[in-house]
Amino acid sequence: FSHGVYGKGDSKPVLERVTVRNAGGYAAVFDLGADPQVQGLAGFGNSSNAIYVAGGVLGTNRTWSYGELPIVLGDSLRVAADATLTIAAGTRVKVVEGAWVAVNGTLRALGTAAAPIVFTGVRDDEVGGDTNADGKATAPLPGDWEALYIASGSRGSVLEWVELRNVGETNPRNTDARPAIEVEGGDLLLANSRVTRAFSTAIHVLGGGA
């Protein structure tokens, strides 16, 4: 099958008022190194009306401000030291099963009351629709994805008006529990945020501050 748009490598595509229809895959796929500028991207009738972002290590500053389509994070993601990932208000990030997000650098997820940021699993059709294209064959459960880790040495991370859903196992249904948010020695500012349907603990602070 084919995707609508593919941003490869360290490309910098500019997508303004683009509509993708009836693609056999995702509306758009971006390698982690790509730095797309997106405004008004829409998808209709695709196998997945979503933007797929590959996992890996993000070594440079990046902003995820992609509009209405949800982001599917295709593997675990680490924000490297000295790198900052900024996530725009209203963004919905759907993490594949068993994957995690770890921050050695800085994460700035700045939602609003009207446009919160949501992290959830790909099975969660209530957020961003049926992005795994399986209809009602699967339903979201606590533990669909692993955790958000704020690693030792991380500085300046902020979660404001953010919700983490269906989180807390290293793999779904294996009962290997993890806290939804683990602060491992870094700094994290939490404001107006919540954890829902977690498998285990909402927040665990090992060191640093939250």
VEXGUMI-744265 format. One record per residue (C-alpha): x, y, z. Coordinates in pm, 1 decimal. Layout:
residues N
         xx         yy         zz
          X          Y          Z
...
//
This chain:
residues 210
         xx         yy         zz
        0.0        0.0        0.0
      103.6      361.8      -31.9
       86.0      660.9      198.5
      -37.6     1000.0       92.3
      274.5     1201.1      178.2
      616.2     1069.8      284.7
      873.3     1301.7      443.8
     1199.2     1105.4      434.6
     1530.9     1151.5      608.9
     1602.5     1510.3      709.0
     1368.6     1659.6      450.2
     1171.2     1977.5      522.2
      844.4     1946.5      330.6
      594.7     2232.1      335.0
      230.7     2121.6      333.7
      -31.0     2395.2      322.2
     -401.1     2320.5      272.8
     -331.7     1967.3      146.0
     -603.5     1701.3      147.5
     -515.7     1331.8      116.5
     -792.5     1095.9        5.0
     -821.5      717.4      -30.6
     -457.3      630.2       37.4
     -387.8      269.0      128.0
     -182.9      371.8      432.0
     -147.3      684.6      641.9
     -237.6     1032.1      525.7
      125.8     1126.3      592.3
      441.9      956.0      715.5
      741.6     1145.9      853.3
     1079.0     1003.1      944.8
     1191.7     1128.8     1284.5
     1461.5     1340.7     1120.9
     1215.7     1516.2      891.1
     1108.8     1870.0      983.2
      777.9     1932.0      805.2
      587.4     2258.3      810.9
      220.1     2164.4      817.1
      -86.0     2383.5      793.1
     -432.9     2263.6      699.6
     -346.0     1897.0      631.0
     -663.3     1685.9      607.5
     -731.9     1320.3      539.4
    -1047.4     1142.8      421.5
    -1108.6      779.6      332.4
     -749.1      669.5      392.9
     -665.9      341.9      562.0
     -555.9      562.2      853.0
     -648.2      929.3      870.9
     -342.5     1003.5     1080.0
       18.7     1119.7     1061.4
      273.3      845.6     1133.3
      596.6      959.8     1298.1
      877.6      707.3     1329.4
     1030.1      652.2     1671.2
     1397.1      659.8     1760.2
     1626.4      924.3     1908.1
     1535.7     1286.2     1837.8
     1865.0     1473.0     1838.2
     1752.5     1818.7     1725.8
     1480.2     2062.2     1825.5
     1141.7     1980.5     1678.2
      786.4     2112.5     1697.6
      485.7     1889.6     1641.1
      219.5     2131.7     1523.4
       39.7     1930.9     1257.8
     -321.9     2038.8     1298.8
     -628.6     1819.9     1332.1
     -492.9     1480.2     1232.1
     -365.7     1264.2     1519.3
       -2.7     1152.3     1534.7
       73.4      780.7     1553.9
      411.9      732.6     1719.9
      543.9      418.7     1554.5
      803.8      315.5     1813.3
      960.4      430.5     2137.6
     1092.6      787.7     2131.7
     1386.5      940.2     2317.8
     1439.8     1316.7     2321.1
     1816.8     1346.5     2341.5
     2003.3     1575.7     2578.0
     2017.7     1933.2     2440.8
     1713.4     1864.9     2218.3
     1365.3     2006.2     2278.3
     1038.6     1856.9     2153.6
      753.6     2109.1     2159.2
      398.9     1979.4     2113.0
      124.7     2222.4     2012.6
     -208.9     2258.6     2189.6
     -473.6     2016.1     2065.1
     -225.7     1752.7     1944.6
     -324.0     1389.5     1997.1
      -36.6     1140.7     2013.2
     -127.8      772.1     1982.2
      156.1      543.9     2088.6
      193.8      191.6     1949.6
      166.2     -100.1     2189.0
      448.4     -134.7     2439.1
      632.9      179.7     2330.0
      747.5      460.8     2559.3
      857.4      823.9     2551.9
     1177.5      917.9     2736.8
     1312.4     1269.5     2778.2
     1682.2     1334.1     2835.1
     1647.6     1685.4     2696.7
     1326.6     1887.9     2720.6
      960.4     1818.7     2646.5
      725.4     2115.8     2624.1
      368.2     1992.3     2585.9
      164.1     2309.3     2614.8
     -206.8     2243.8     2584.2
     -495.2     2468.3     2685.4
     -827.5     2410.4     2856.8
    -1000.3     2426.8     2518.8
     -732.7     2228.3     2332.7
     -559.5     1980.4     2563.6
     -281.4     1750.4     2446.0
     -355.7     1377.4     2473.8
     -117.6     1079.8     2482.2
     -292.4      745.2     2443.6
     -261.7      407.0     2273.1
     -344.7      326.7     1912.4
     -648.0      120.4     2019.6
     -821.7      428.7     2160.0
    -1078.5      520.7     1894.0
    -1225.9      789.1     2122.0
     -916.6      999.8     2051.9
     -853.8     1079.9     1687.1
    -1071.9      801.9     1548.4
     -985.9      450.2     1432.3
     -619.0      509.9     1349.3
     -528.1      140.6     1357.5
     -800.7       71.9     1099.6
     -949.6     -232.0     1270.6
    -1300.8     -108.8     1335.1
    -1430.1     -247.4     1665.1
    -1194.8     -546.3     1667.9
     -986.3     -398.7     1949.9
    -1069.5     -176.8     2244.6
     -840.4       36.9     2460.5
     -721.6      -99.6     2793.5
     -496.2       28.7     3069.5
     -136.7      -53.2     2979.4
     -163.5      -22.9     2601.4
      163.8      174.4     2603.2
      442.8      189.3     2856.2
      520.3      528.8     3012.4
      658.7      880.7     2992.7
     1005.9      894.5     3148.2
     1174.2     1219.7     3254.5
     1534.2     1105.7     3274.3
     1815.3     1222.6     3496.2
     1964.7     1542.5     3354.7
     1644.4     1650.8     3180.6
     1567.1     2017.1     3242.3
     1273.1     2247.0     3179.4
     1007.6     1995.1     3076.8
      646.2     2112.0     3105.2
      315.6     1925.8     3081.1
       32.0     2178.7     3082.0
     -325.6     2071.7     3008.5
     -207.0     1722.3     2912.2
     -386.9     1388.9     2954.3
     -215.1     1048.4     2953.9
     -457.3      760.3     2886.9
     -437.6      379.2     2878.3
      -75.9      369.6     2994.4
      134.0      162.0     3231.6
      262.9     -175.3     3103.7
      577.7     -270.2     2912.5
      352.4     -467.4     2679.5
      -25.6     -485.7     2687.6
     -166.0     -747.1     2925.7
      175.3     -872.9     3047.1
      117.8     -719.2     3396.5
      473.3     -574.7     3398.4
      360.6     -246.3     3549.5
      516.3       95.7     3503.8
      405.7      436.1     3636.4
      238.7      653.8     3376.9
      497.3      926.8     3444.8
      831.9      848.0     3603.4
     1066.3     1130.3     3702.4
     1409.5      969.2     3721.0
     1605.1     1273.5     3837.0
     1502.6     1539.8     3588.1
     1281.1     1843.2     3632.4
      914.2     1844.8     3533.5
      647.1     2111.5     3574.7
      294.1     1966.5     3580.7
       -6.1     2195.4     3554.3
     -374.7     2113.7     3493.5
     -286.3     1765.3     3371.8
     -423.2     1420.2     3448.7
     -368.7     1047.0     3406.2
     -671.7      831.8     3322.4
     -716.5      455.0     3286.2
     -359.1      381.7     3394.4
     -262.8       23.1     3474.6
      -64.0      126.6     3781.5
       74.4      438.6     3951.3
        7.2      776.7     3793.2
      335.7      950.1     3892.7
      652.5      810.9     4050.3
      933.3     1048.9     4146.8
     1272.5      881.8     4195.1
     1467.5     1208.1     4211.1
     1461.8     1559.4     4075.4
     1123.9     1728.6     4102.1
      771.7     1726.3     3965.0
//
